[in-house]
Amino acid sequence: MKQHIFFTGFMASGKSRTGRALAERLNWPFVDTDSLIVEKAGKTISEIFEQEGEAAFRAKEKEVITEICNNETPHVVSLGGGALTQAENIQAIRKSGTLIRLWAKPEILSERIGRKNTRPLLANLTDEERLAKIKAMLKDRESNYALADFSVESTNDYTEKHVIEKILHMRNFWSHHALDVCPSSGGRYPIFIGRNIIPDAASLLEGLRLAPSNDFLVCTDTTIAKVQSEMLAQLRGQAGRCPVFKFQAGERNKTLHNLNQLFSFLLHRNYTRKSCLLQFSGGVVGDMAGFGAATYQRGISFIQFPTTLLSMVDSSVGGKVAVNHPEGKNMIGAFYQPKAVVCDLAVLATLPENEYLAGLAEIVKYGVIYDEQFFTYMENNIDAIKKHDDQVLKHLIFRSCEIKAEVVGIDEKESGLRAILNYGHTFGHAIEKLTGYNMFSHGIAVSLGMRVAARTAVLLGILPAEAESRQNALLNALGFPKHYNVDTEKAWDAMGVDKKAEKGTRVYILLTEIGKVKKVCNVDKNIIQQAWDAIRAMEN
């Protein structure tokens, strides 16, 4: 767990008072950054601003924050109002601690500030003027406060002890915080990885302030509702015993028609733009619920609670949401990021072995396309992977999500680097379409597609045969199927309508060595047809 606890929030939100009480409870030192700056400078903040200017004050503030972040002794820290306006401060704070926002309703803030009426920015105002100015200032500063990991309400209805207990409880959930996804378009959302963390999800929902307690909806499918009934009930309870909407399970039900049933459900129950969908299922429902969230009333919040290994490392991360069309997979969709992803390893206990294998396909893909060291880790831990070893599994999920987060952080909308994630998918999607989405799961189809993609690269002379053999040896050791007797003409036609095809151009992501791929366009049809032999005529 990151060591320091940082508080941000509007004046009179209780940063110093609550911070001191929390520090006493933990037996940690308490630091107010503004007070420390005054102590070091031997001047009041007003004097620093008047004599040296704001730039000098910000430099002193940065120096103080850096010093705290580098201190190995954990501290409780109350930040000044402008601390989060500097990117360097945010980066240092996130690396060394948890950032918590204390908030209160404007009316409560106004009443607290009015008791002494000594705050320079809000002094000598009537009650009405002070409240109006507070509301305007909160609106202006919201982008800074939104940088906090989570928020805790500081209200007159709660005792200080109650607020502190809530902070510690929420921080305990955040101990499972593994990494953040920072899309290239801006923003950030956390990924949590742990065991049995869904039963404490109320801490996450309250801390993210996503919706009123009665405005959540859990989306799942008919299969998950049966096999994960206990965990589903736990999640529903954590969200105020909210309703549950069930899609029919299966890729063939990933359609606009079925999505429209979700819209009708939401509208008939008067869900608003402040609502939040909690997606509790695999990739199919994740895509559908995500697309529903992206389009319902022009966009509402949603959180991914993936229940398969594949969705934990692939579809739940990155913001690609869609439904299928008879002409192709995921042809109708959007880029829309969740507010969080919660990977609870406990839900994998009921996962069939073939679905576990489907998730491993994507994990192997990450090593193949991006990280030779990660690929080697898998080669060295085959038995532990097949036994579902907890620590190995956590690392596989973490590193896979980390790689995808790195790629999405550079290229959110697949205009460049993100295309590398499609390795094996062009061929895999063709297999899925030709088999009516019934013979192979998505992950298994991708594993077959990876074999064909590697053979294509070998035939083009851009990949040594040894690298193809190494990739396939890992797939074989993990138990992936080796064969599917594809009709190459039908496969060629199917790949022509793949959404990854650019106008007039067929795009392939091909391996050049373990850990590196490149984009290749318009490969000769004869080579593609020969490449299919990789899964039609391989030696056992």
N, C-alpha and C positions, 0 to 999 in steps of 0.2 A: 504494500500500500504506500502511495506517495505520502511523504511525511508531514509537510506543513498544511495548515488550514488557513485559507485566505477568505476574508469577507469583503464583499462589495455591496453597494446599495445606496439609496438616496439618504440624504441627511435625516436624522431622527428615526432611521429604520432599526437602530439598535446595534450597529456594528461594534462600537466600543464596549457598550454595556454587556451585550451577549458574548462578545469576544473575550472579555476579561473573565466572565463567569465560566465559560467553556474552558479557558486556559487553567483556571483554578481546579475545575473538575478533573482535567487530564493531568494536572501538575506540570504544565508546560509554561514557558515564558510567553507573555503577551506583548505584542508590538503594535503601536499605532504609527503608520508610516509618516503621517504629517507631523506627529509629535517628535519622532526621531529626527526628521529633517530640521525642525526648529532647534532641537537640542544640539545637533551637529553644527548648524550655521550660526547659532547664537543670535538669531533674529526670528521675529514672527513671520508667518507666511505672507502676511500683507507687506511687511518690510522687504522681504525677498522679491516679491512681485514689483514693488515700487522702485527698488534700488537696482535690481539686477535683471528684471524682466521674467516673463513666463518661461522662456527657453532655459534660463539658468535654473529655475525651480524644477523643471522637468528633468534636467540633467541630474540634479541632486536626488530627485525621486527615483530615477532609474538606478542610481548608485546604491541607494538604500535597499531597494527591492532585490537587486543582484546580490548584495551582501547577505540578505536574509535567505534567499534561495540557495546560496552556496553553503549555508550553515547546516551542519549535519545534525544539530540538535533540533527536534521538531518545535515549531512555533505556531501560535495562533496570531494571525495578522489582520489588522483592520486597514484596508486600503483607502487612500484618498480618492476623491471623486474623479480625478483625471488620470488615475494610474493606468486604466485600461484603454486610454487613447493612444498608447505607444505599443507598437507591435512587439518590440523587444521585451517589454514587461510581460505581455500576455504569454509569449513563448517561454520565458523563464518560469513564470507561475505555473503553467501547465506541466512543465517537466518536473517540478519539485513539490507540487501539492495539489490539493483539491480547492477549487474556486466556488464559493457558495454565495448566492445572492440572498440577502435579507430584504423582504419587501413587506409593505403594508399598504392598505388602501389610502388613496389621497386624503380622504377625510380624517383618517387617524394620524397621518403625517402632519397635516395642518394643525390639528389639535395639539399634538406634542410640541411642534415648533412654536405655536402661539403661547405656550405656557410661560416661556422666558422672553420670546420675541427678540433674541439677540443674534440670530443668524443674519449675516450681512446681506445676503441676496434676498432675504424675505422679511427684513425688518420694516417696521413702520407701515405695514399694510393692514387693511381691514380684513376680517375673516374671509369675505368673499374674494377679495383681491389675492390674498395669500393662497387660497385653494385653487383659484384659476391659474396662478403662476406655477404652482406645484404640478398641476396636470400638464401644463405646457412643457415644463422642464423634464418631467418623466418621459414624455413622448420623445423629446430630443435625445435623451440619454438611453433609450430602450435598447438601441443597437449595442451599446457597451454592456449593459446589464445582461443581455442575451448571451454574452460570452461565458457566463457562469456555467459550471457543470450542472448544478441544480439550484433550485430556489426553495426557501423556507419562509413561511409567512410569520411576520412579527406583528402579532395583534394583541390588543389589550385584553382579549378574551382568554389568552393563554398565559400561564405563569412562565417566568423565565426558565424554570426547571423543565417545564413541558417543551419549550422551544429547543432547549439543549438536547433533551432526549430524542426529539424528532431529528435534529441535525445528526446525531450519532447514529441513529437508525438508518437514515438515508445514506450516510457515509459508508455504512457497512455494506449496503447494496453496491455502492460505487467501488468497493474493493475488488469487484469482479470486472471493473472497467479495463478492457484489454487494449483498445486503441480507438482512434477517431478516423472517420472518413471525412476528408475535406475536398469536396468536389471542385473542379476548376471554375465553376460558375459562382462559387462562394458558399459560405455557410460551413456547417460541421455537424456531424452526428456521431454518437458513441456506439461502440460494439461491446457487449458484455459477454464473457465466456465463463461458465461455471456450472456447478451441479446443484440442482434443486434451488434455483434462484427465482423461478416463476412464482412460487408461493409467497414471495416477498415483493412482487412487482408493484404493489401500491406505492411503495417508496419511490419507484421510478416515475410512475404516472403523476403523483403529486409534485415531485421535484421538478418535472419538466413543464408543469402547468399547461398541459395540452388541451384540457377540456373540463367543463364542469363535471362533477362526480356522476351525474346521471346522464351523461351524453357520450358514453362509449358504446361501441358495438364490436363484439368478437366475430370474426369471419373464419370459418373453417370448412371442412368438407365432411361428407357423410362417413367416410372411412375413419378419419382422425377422430371424429366425434365419438366413435365406438371404442377404438383401441386406446385413446388418450382421454377417456371420459373423466378420470379423476383429476388429471392436470388441467383439463379444460374447465372443470368446475372451479378449481383453484384460481385460474386466471379470471374467470368471470366474477368470482367473489372479490378479487383484488380490484376490479373495476366497478365496484358498487352493484354487484349482481346484475350487470347489464344484460341485454338480450344477446342471443347467438344466432347468426345467419349461417346456414349450411349450403354450400354448393354441392352439386353432385360430383363425386370423385372421378378423376381421370382426365387425361389430356384432351380427349375428344369432347369434353364438356367445357373447354376453355374457349367460349364463344361469346359474341356480343349478345346473343339471345339470353344466355344464362347470366351475363353481367347485368342485363336490364332488370332481372329479377332482384338483384341487390339494390339497384336504384329505386325500384318500387317499394322495397322493404324500408329503405331509408326515408322516402317521401311520405309513406303512409304513417310513419311514426314520428314525423316532424323533426328529423335530424337536421341540424343547422350547419353553417360554415364553421362553427366552433366545435363540431363533433370530431371524434377521433376513432379510426378503425384500428382494431388490434388483430393482426393477421396471425392466426395460429394454425399452421399447416405447412405443406411443402411448397415447392416452387410454382405449381399450377395455381393454387389459391393465392400465393404471394403475388404473382403477376396480375391476377384478376382483381384482387382487393386493392393492390397498389394502383392499378389503372382506374378502378372505381374511385379511389381517394383523389387521384389526380384530376378527375373530371366532374365529380359530384359538386355542384354549386361552385364550379371553377377551382376546386381544390380544397381538401381538408387534410388534417394531420393523419398519419398512420404510423404504426410501429410493427416491425417484423418480429414474430416469435416463431422462427423456423423449426419444423419438427423432423426434418430429414437432414442427413449429413450433406447432401447435395445442395439443399437450399441454404444451409448455414454458410457454405463457402462460395456460393455462386449467386443464385437469384436474389437472395435477401440483401446483398451488398451491391451498391452501384447505381440503383435507381432506374433500371430498365424494367418497365412494366408494360404488359400487353395482353391481347387476346389473339387467338388464331383466326385465320380466314381459310375457306376451302382451297384457296390458291397458294397458301403458304403459312408457315409457323410464325407467330408473333408479328404479323403484318400490320396490325392496328394497335398502336401503343403510344407511349410517351416516356420521357426521362423525368422522373419524379422521385425525389429522395425521401426515405423514411425519416422519422425523428429519432429513431434508435433501432438497434438490432439486438435481440436477447437470445443468445445461444445457450440453452440449458441442456447439458449433456444427459440429464435424466430422461428426456423424451426419446432418446435414441435406444432405450432398452427394449422397446417394442418394435424397432425397425427391422423388417425382414432383411436377410443377408444380401439379397440381390439389390436392395435399396441402399444398403451400406456400401456395397461395391460401386453403385452408381455415383455416390458422393466421392469415393476414392478416385474415380476417373478424373473429376475436375481437379482434385488435389494433385494428382500426378501431372496433369496438364500445367499447373502453375510451376512445378519444378522444371518441366520440359521447356517451357517458353521463356522463363525469367530467372531461374535461380538453380544453377547446377549443384550448389552446396545443399540446397533443400532436396533436390533429386537424390543426391548421395545419401542424405539422412534417411530417406525412404528405403533405399536399397539396403541400408544397414539395419533397418528395424522392421523387416517384413513380418516376422513372427509376431511382434508386439502389435503391429497394425492389424493383423488378421485376428488377434485376440481382443481387439478393442481396448487396449491398455489406456487407462485414463490419462496419464501424463503425456503419452505419445499423441493421443487423440487431441488433447488441448493444444499441443504444439502444431499439429497438422492444421487445425482450424485457425489458430492464431496466424501462422505464417501465410496461409492461403488468403485470409482476409486482409492481412497486411499488404500482400502483393497486389491484390485487387484494389485496395485503398490507394496505394501508390500510383497505380495506373489511372484510376478514376480522378485522382487529384491533379493529374496532368491533362487528361483528356476525358471529360465527363461524357461527351456526346458522340464518341466514336468517330471523330474526324481524323484521328491520327493513331497515336500509340494504343488506344484502347482496342483497336482492331486485333491486336495480338491475342486477346482473350478468346477470339473466335477460332483458335487453332483446333482442328478436328471437327468443328461445328458445321462447316459447309457440307462436308461429306456425311456427318452424323445426321443433320437435318434431312438430307435426301433419303437416308435409310429410314428415318422415322416416318416420312411422308409415304414412302413406298410400302411400308408395312402397316399403314393406317394407324400409327401411334399405338399399336397393340402388342407387337412382338418384343420390342426393346424399350426399356425406360430411356429417358433422355441421356443420362450419364453413360449407360452401356452403349448407346448409339454413338456417343462422342468418343468413347474408347476405341470403337471400331474405326471411326473417322480419323482418329490420330494415327492409326496404322496406315491408312490409305494416304494421309497427308505426308507421312514420313517417306513412304514409297515414292510419292510424286517428287519429293525433293531429291531423293536418290537418283531417280530417272533423269531429272534435270541437271544432275551433277553438282548440286549445291550442298549436298549432305553426304558425308561418308557413310558407307553401308554399316560401319561399326556403330555409329550413333543410332541408326535405325534399329539395329539388333539390341542395343542397350535399352532403348525405350521399350521395345517389345518384350524384352526379358523381364522387366519390372512388371509390366502388365500381366504377363504370363504367371509370374510368381505370386501375384496378388489374386489370381483366379479369374481374370477377365476372359470372356469368350474370344475365340480367334477367327471365327468364320461367319460369313453370311454371303450366300450366292446371289449377288445383286445382278439385276438386269441393267447393263451399262447404258443402254439407250434411254431407258426410263429414268435412270439416275441422272444422266446428263440434262434431261429436260427438267427434272425436279430442281437441280442446282441452279438452273437459269432463272427461277423465280425466287430464289433465296433473297431475303431482305438485305443481305450483305453484298449482293451484286450491285454495282454501280451501273448507271445507264450506259448500255452498250459495252459493258466491261464485266468480265467475271473475275472476282477477287479471291485469291487464296492466301492463307497465312501458312507459310512453310518453314520448316526447321532448317537451320544452317549448322547448328551444333547444339548439344544439350545446354539449355539455358538461353538460347538465342533463336529468334525467328525473324522472318521478313515478309513483307507483302509482295506478292507476285501476281501479275494480271495476265489474263488471257493465255493460259497454258494450253498448248495444243490438245485438241480433243483426244487424239490417239494416245497421248501420254496419260491423260486422265483415265482413259479406259484401261490402259495397262496397269495403272496404279491400283485399280480395284482388285487386281490379282492378289494384293497383299492380304486380303481377307477371304479370297476364294480358293487360293491354292498354296497356302502356307503349310510348311511341314509341321507335323505334330511334335 
